[in-house]
Amino acid sequence: MGGLAVALATAGLVIAQTPPAQRPILHEPIPDLNPDRPQPTIGGAQKKDGNPQTVVAGSKVLPKPSLDKPTSPASAGSNAEPVLGTKDFGADRDTSMKPDENTGTDGTLHYVSVFNPDVLPFKRMSTFDSVDDAFTLHVNRGVLTEVPVGGTTDPKTRDRFWGDVLVKLEPGTDVPLPSVAPDMRILSYEAKPPARLKFSKDGADNFYVRSDEPSAAGTVRLVFYADADAGYFAPQLPPRRLKVRDVANRAPPEIKPALPQNVRADAEITMRKLGVDPQMDLAFNALVEYFRGFKAGDIAHPTGDTYRDLCDSKAGVCRHRSFAFMITANALGIPTRLVTNEAHAFVEVWFPERNWQRIDLGGAALKMDVAGANNKTLHRPRTEDPFVKPPEYRQNYTQLEGDIKGLSDQQIAEKKKSLDEAPPSGATGANGGATSAAAAQARAAGGSGAPMTPDRITPDPSLPAVTQDPKKPTPKLLVTQASTSAYRGDLIHIEGIVRADGKPIGDHVVYVFLSPAGTNGAHPIQIGSPKTATDGTFRVDLPLPGQLDLSAYEIYLSSLEDAYYNAALSD
């Protein structure tokens, strides 16, 4: 089937002048006239010997953490602030991980927040990238490589964070340091008492900090300013369709999967059971759906082969899902690592043109108690998770569902807002981000800050056509109801439905565009990206950009290609 460069409009809209009687807007935000410039900080550039005063993250301005912050007493138990370099709860790093068969529901999980925005519960503390013939996980290359301090961050492609930790230093001793992502950069830092620090990481991107100064002994407070690839937090399949073998072939030698023969043989049983497709997107979605579908509970008939018991019973919490997924994905040829902290386990996968990406498989716990998150904002990725979310996955603590203490209702509500309701943490311009249509489209499609590439559908007929996969159905997108007129700055109401082969498609992201009437979709402006309900419908109120010309517009809908459906435009 051919491309989808042209589509007929399904609804129209007339933009009118704001009526004189409307109450004037006080303190109206001024648009960022240059959204492409680096704009991460307020109060000075980052440097090795000093941090900026504040960092902009979405709609939030995050002040530098205080070096004089008091430490919590040891009597606070799991809520006490851990001291890195000791055996405190949440402070130490595991050097290996042996799977277990304690697959029942976890009790109360305790999580210590050290970043702002907080990546809860996905702090990286211990990462494993290899497995031995006893199914024990290790770090393949333990040699440390120095991580230089400094650099200029680019808000188009990188998200920014404050780190705030206590570290017990001993001259020449490398102390485990938590991170937000494998490619985290330390842009600047401050320590009290003052100390000259060096940062490093091993082959699995476990970070460390140390000081070689003889006088640097004892506990210091370290406040550091860091950034990381925005795509890590907003996982997507590669922009070009690949076969599984292509992923393995394109992986750098140091991360190519290598499994012992007995481990691979066990994993091949799982792949046959799942009927893994040679197409990488279909295969990966099948894996995510299967391991997200695990439930907490006993293994009915344990055999002593823990990997097989987990896969065959689909029983377990976060560490069991992540362990079994890591083994299976690596056997398939997709480089995969397992990451843990004191409360949660998840995986990182490597895709060509995307690099490492965080994939959450969920978990099962009665409660989660968060320490150190007061007055922090929760990190908001630039796109929604596009992978299959079975019911077992939706209702768990990683989705901020259940009994969660240590977070306010406001923190949870802000985290759960859609990207139409609140900007991602990576946005830095006025109104929470870039104001150009191209930048807005890019944020919705992957957060790169560049205009959409041809593989990301817009109604613009000047873009090259997108080739469709004849094995996949193509959704039908239809606007069923929409406002016929509105004022700039108003909300417009739009309803629609998405079907494929006559059946509704739920949990499907739809991109809404306005295009000047009669232009056949040219110069589209994206105004929102709602998600369909289980019956395939969506109902949404979207704000009209204040810079729209007074004119008539046509409404277009589009959706991106995923593991099950082709990309589509409304007709």
C-alpha positions, 0 to 999 in steps of 0.5 A: 500500500502507498504512503499517507501524505495526503488526507481529506479533512474531517472537520472544520474550525473557524478562529475568531478575534477575542471579544472585547468584553473578555477579561484581560489576561494579566501576566500573560506568558511571553513566547520564547522567540528562540526555542532552539537555544540552550536555556537550561539554567537561571543564575549563571552557567554551569562549571566545575566549581559551582552550580547554577542557582535554578534549573527550569524543568517543564513548568517548574523552576527547581532551586539548587539544593542547599549544601546546608541541608540537615541530615536525618537521624539514624532513628528515622530508620528506612526514612533516614538519608543514606550515606553513600559509601556505607552499608546504609539502606539504599546506599550500597551497590550489589555486585551480583544478583542471584534469582530467587523464587519468592514470587509472592507480593512484596510488603512495603517498599522503601524508596529514597529520593535523591534527584529533582525532578525525581525519576521515582522509582527508577533511580539507577543504583545497581546495573547488571549486563551479563549472566553466568551458567548458574543464571547469576547476573554480574557486571561484564566489564568492571574497569572504571572510565572517568566521566569528565565534569562540565559541558553545555546541555541541549534542552532539545535532546537532554533532560536536566536534574539536580542530584543531592546525596551524602557521601562518605569519602576515603582518599582514593576509594570509589563510592557508588553513586546513583544515576538517572540514566546510563549516559548521565553527564555531571555538568557541575558540582559543589561539596561541603566540606569542599572537596575536589571530586572525580567521577567514573563509571564501569561497563554497565554504566554504574557511576562512582565518585571519589576524591584523591585528596588526603584531606578528603575523608569523612562525610560530605554533602554533594550537590550536582547538576546533571543531564541525560538523553531525553529518549532514555525516559521516553522509549520508542522502537527504532524509526526504521523497521528492523528484523531482530537479527539487524539489532544484534548485528548493529550493536557495538561489540562491547554490548553484543549479547553473549549467553552461556549455552545452557542459558540460551537453551532455556531462553529458546524454549520461551521464545518458541512458546511465545512464537517470537516474530522475526520482525523486531517491533512485533517480537519486542512488543510480545516480550513486553506484553508477556512479562508485564503480565506476570502476577505475584503468587506462588510457583505451582510446580517448582522444578529448581530451574528458576528461569523456567519456573518464572517464565512458565508460571508467569509468577513474580514481582519486579525483579523476577519479571526483569530477570526473566526478560533480560535473559530472553531478550538477550537470547533474542539478540536485543542487548538488555540490562537489569537495573535495581535500587532499594525498591524496584527493578527494571530493564534497559534495552539498546536499539539502533538509532535510539541507544539505551532506553528504560523499559518498566515491567511493573511490580507488585507491592502492598505499599511504597514509602518514599523518603526525601521527595518533599517539595520535589517535582516528579519527572515527566518523560516527553512521550507516553510509553507506547508498549502493551500495558496488560491489566496486571501492569496498569495497577501497580506502584510504578504507575503511582497506584495503590498505597504510596506514602511520602508523596503529596496528592498534588505531586501524584496528580501532576505526574499523572497529567497527560502531556496535553495538560502539563509539559514534560520535564524537558520543556524549557521555553515560556509556557513550558516549552518551545512555541514553534509548530515544528518543535511541538510536533517533535516533542510529541513524536520523540522529544528530539526538538527537531521537526518530525521526520517522514516516518512520523505522520503529519497531514503535510502533503510536502513530506515523503510518503510513509510505506506501510506494512501489508502484514499490519492493519491500518487504523481508521481515524474519524472525528465524530464531533468538534467545535465549529468556532472558537477564540484564540486561547479558548478550549475546543472540544473534539471527539473521535474514534479509532478502529481497525478491521471494524474493531475499536483500538483502545489505548492508542495515541492520536495526534490532532492537527489544525491546517489552514482550510483548503491547503490539503493539510499543509502547514499543520499545527499540532494542538494535542495528543489524546489517547483512546479509551477501551472502546476506541473513542476519545473526548478532549478539550484542547487549548488553541495556540494564541499565535493562530491567524484569524482564519478557517482551519481543518482538523486532521487526526494521525497516529504513529506506527507501532508493533501492531498497526500501521501509521494512519491519517484521518480520511 
